[in-house]
């Protein structure tokens, strides 16, 4: 992940990736805006609630809840 304000073309490998950006609002207005490249190559806004849910599910799967 990298903030949107940073340059995307830092290496030749990143130039090969598709650079389509969806117009999805950031999860925190006023804070840094992060973009995530999904498995299918689509670029979406970082959503901390999805990370929270995934971590909870992983914890419950390991600890048996």
N, C-alpha and C positions, 0 to 999 in steps of 0.2 A: 504494500500500500504506500501511497505517497500523496501528500497534499496537492490539490489542484494547482496551487500557485507555483509549484516546482516544474521544471522543464521535463517533459516526457521523453524527449529524444536524448537520453543519456548514453545509450549503448546501441550498437547495430541490432542486437536481438530485439530491443523494444521497438525498433522501426518496423519490424515485420508484423507486429500485432495490429489488429484493427483498432482504430482510434475513434470509434463512434461513441458519443457521450449522450446519454439520455438526459432529459430535463427533469430529473427527480430532485426534489428539494432535500437539503441536508437534514440530518436528524436533529442537529443542534444549531439553530440560527445564531450567527455571531461567532461561532467557534470555527476551527479548521474544518474544511470540507474534504473528506476522503472519498476516493472512488475505489471500488472493488471490481476486479475482473473475474467474472464467474466462470464456471467450468465450460459453459457453452460459448465463451468468448464475449459475452455481453457485459458492458460496463454499467454498474449501478452504484448508487450512493451507499455509503457505509451505514448500517443500521445496528446500533448497539443493542436493541431489544432482541434481535435475532441471535446475537452472540450470547446474550444472557440465557435465552431459552435453550440453546444448544449446550451450553455449559451445565445447566440444570439437568437436562436429559442425560448427558454423559455421566454426571455425578450419580444420579439415581440408578443408572445401568450398572455402574461399578459397585456402588455401595448397597444396592438392592433396596429400593424404597417403595 
